[in-house]
Amino acid sequence: MFRIVRAVAVVLLACVIGAYAAAAAQPPDTVEVPWPFAPASADSDLT
């Protein structure tokens, strides 16, 4: 039983890490969250 719970936890953790890595790898103008280090050109594209 504990192995099943641990396997589910590992899969969920991998999904969270994968989603965070995919969001961090995208350019700033395609990400929904604000980027403090975004260049000025990205801000002009959003407006």
N, CA and C atoms as an extended XYZ file, in Angstrom:
141
Properties=species:S:1:pos:R:3:atomname:S:1:resname:S:1:resid:I:1 pbc="F F F"
N         0.829       -1.209        0.000 N   MET     1
C         0.000        0.000        0.000 CA  MET     1
C         0.862        1.255        0.000 C   MET     1
N         1.912        1.220        0.816 N   PHE     2
C         2.768        2.405        0.873 CA  PHE     2
C         3.480        2.650       -0.448 C   PHE     2
N         3.780        1.554       -1.179 N   ARG     3
C         4.455        1.735       -2.462 CA  ARG     3
C         3.550        2.445       -3.459 C   ARG     3
N         2.253        2.161       -3.412 N   ILE     4
C         1.320        2.824       -4.334 CA  ILE     4
C         1.229        4.312       -4.008 C   ILE     4
N         1.125        4.624       -2.720 N   VAL     5
C         1.037        6.025       -2.321 CA  VAL     5
C         2.312        6.765       -2.698 C   VAL     5
N         3.458        6.123       -2.486 N   ARG     6
C         4.731        6.767       -2.830 CA  ARG     6
C         4.863        6.944       -4.327 C   ARG     6
N         4.394        5.972       -5.120 N   ALA     7
C         4.470        6.088       -6.569 CA  ALA     7
C         3.595        7.236       -7.072 C   ALA     7
N         2.403        7.377       -6.496 N   VAL     8
C         1.526        8.482       -6.895 CA  VAL     8
C         2.154        9.819       -6.527 C   VAL     8
N         2.772        9.893       -5.357 N   ALA     9
C         3.409       11.138       -4.940 CA  ALA     9
C         4.572       11.498       -5.859 C   ALA     9
N         5.331       10.504       -6.281 N   VAL    10
C         6.457       10.756       -7.179 CA  VAL    10
C         5.957       11.241       -8.537 C   VAL    10
N         4.883       10.644       -9.023 N   VAL    11
C         4.337       11.063      -10.318 CA  VAL    11
C         3.814       12.492      -10.243 C   VAL    11
N         3.102       12.821       -9.172 N   LEU    12
C         2.586       14.182       -9.029 CA  LEU    12
C         3.733       15.182       -8.913 C   LEU    12
N         4.770       14.814       -8.166 N   LEU    13
C         5.913       15.720       -8.029 CA  LEU    13
C         6.608       15.918       -9.369 C   LEU    13
N         6.724       14.846      -10.151 N   ALA    14
C         7.347       14.967      -11.473 CA  ALA    14
C         6.521       15.850      -12.388 C   ALA    14
N         5.193       15.763      -12.276 N   CYS    15
C         4.333       16.619      -13.106 CA  CYS    15
C         4.501       18.085      -12.731 C   CYS    15
N         4.599       18.365      -11.435 N   VAL    16
C         4.770       19.745      -10.991 CA  VAL    16
C         6.115       20.292      -11.465 C   VAL    16
N         7.164       19.491      -11.313 N   ILE    17
C         8.491       19.933      -11.739 CA  ILE    17
C         8.521       20.113      -13.261 C   ILE    17
N         7.902       19.202      -13.990 N   GLY    18
C         7.871       19.318      -15.449 CA  GLY    18
C         7.101       20.544      -15.913 C   GLY    18
N         5.989       20.830      -15.256 N   ALA    19
C         5.204       22.009      -15.638 CA  ALA    19
C         5.973       23.290      -15.324 C   ALA    19
N         6.668       23.323      -14.184 N   TYR    20
C         7.452       24.501      -13.820 CA  TYR    20
C         8.618       24.703      -14.783 C   TYR    20
N         9.267       23.595      -15.172 N   ALA    21
C        10.385       23.692      -16.106 CA  ALA    21
C         9.900       24.139      -17.479 C   ALA    21
N         8.739       23.654      -17.911 N   ALA    22
C         8.206       24.054      -19.213 CA  ALA    22
C         7.830       25.532      -19.209 C   ALA    22
N         7.274       26.015      -18.103 N   ALA    23
C         6.905       27.425      -18.026 CA  ALA    23
C         8.153       28.305      -17.969 C   ALA    23
N         9.194       27.838      -17.302 N   ALA    24
C        10.412       28.639      -17.183 CA  ALA    24
C        11.198       28.653      -18.492 C   ALA    24
N        11.006       27.639      -19.338 N   ALA    25
C        11.771       27.562      -20.577 CA  ALA    25
C        11.159       28.411      -21.681 C   ALA    25
N         9.900       28.850      -21.503 N   GLN    26
C         9.243       29.632      -22.554 CA  GLN    26
C         9.697       31.079      -22.497 C   GLN    26
N         9.629       31.789      -23.630 N   PRO    27
C         9.961       33.216      -23.625 CA  PRO    27
C         8.979       34.007      -22.770 C   PRO    27
N         9.370       35.151      -22.278 N   PRO    28
C         8.520       35.906      -21.346 CA  PRO    28
C         7.193       36.341      -21.943 C   PRO    28
N         7.117       36.570      -23.265 N   ASP    29
C         5.883       37.115      -23.829 CA  ASP    29
C         4.784       36.063      -23.967 C   ASP    29
N         5.101       34.775      -23.768 N   THR    30
C         4.090       33.738      -23.885 CA  THR    30
C         3.668       33.190      -22.520 C   THR    30
N         4.293       33.657      -21.449 N   VAL    31
C         3.982       33.153      -20.111 CA  VAL    31
C         2.963       34.082      -19.455 C   VAL    31
N         1.992       33.507      -18.751 N   GLU    32
C         0.937       34.303      -18.136 CA  GLU    32
C         1.443       35.098      -16.930 C   GLU    32
N         2.445       34.564      -16.235 N   VAL    33
C         2.913       35.217      -15.018 CA  VAL    33
C         3.815       36.393      -15.381 C   VAL    33
N         3.858       37.435      -14.553 N   PRO    34
C         4.751       38.567      -14.817 CA  PRO    34
C         6.210       38.181      -14.605 C   PRO    34
N         7.045       38.671      -15.471 N   TRP    35
C         8.481       38.363      -15.389 CA  TRP    35
C         9.229       39.628      -14.980 C   TRP    35
N         9.879       39.610      -13.819 N   PRO    36
C        10.613       40.815      -13.386 CA  PRO    36
C        11.827       41.100      -14.273 C   PRO    36
N        12.342       40.066      -14.943 N   PHE    37
C        13.524       40.259      -15.780 CA  PHE    37
C        13.181       40.272      -17.270 C   PHE    37
N        11.919       40.572      -17.592 N   ALA    38
C        11.511       40.595      -18.991 CA  ALA    38
C        12.083       41.840      -19.674 C   ALA    38
N        12.521       41.711      -20.919 N   PRO    39
C        13.044       42.877      -21.654 CA  PRO    39
C        11.928       43.859      -22.000 C   PRO    39
N        12.298       45.039      -22.414 N   ALA    40
C        11.301       46.067      -22.734 CA  ALA    40
C        10.486       45.677      -23.966 C   ALA    40
N        11.053       44.900      -24.868 N   SER    41
C        10.325       44.514      -26.083 CA  SER    41
C         9.143       43.610      -25.749 C   SER    41
N         9.278       42.796      -24.704 N   ALA    42
C         8.172       41.904      -24.323 CA  ALA    42
C         6.994       42.713      -23.795 C   ALA    42
N         7.286       43.801      -23.089 N   ASP    43
C         6.201       44.632      -22.569 CA  ASP    43
C         5.463       45.329      -23.709 C   ASP    43
N         6.175       45.734      -24.740 N   SER    44
C         5.518       46.414      -25.860 CA  SER    44
C         4.674       45.433      -26.668 C   SER    44
N         5.041       44.134      -26.669 N   ASP    45
C         4.248       43.148      -27.401 CA  ASP    45
C         2.929       42.856      -26.699 C   ASP    45
N         2.899       42.964      -25.388 N   LEU    46
C         1.686       42.633      -24.650 CA  LEU    46
C         0.638       43.737      -24.765 C   LEU    46
N         1.052       44.956      -24.964 N   THR    47
C         0.101       46.070      -25.006 CA  THR    47
C        -0.529       46.195      -26.374 C   THR    47
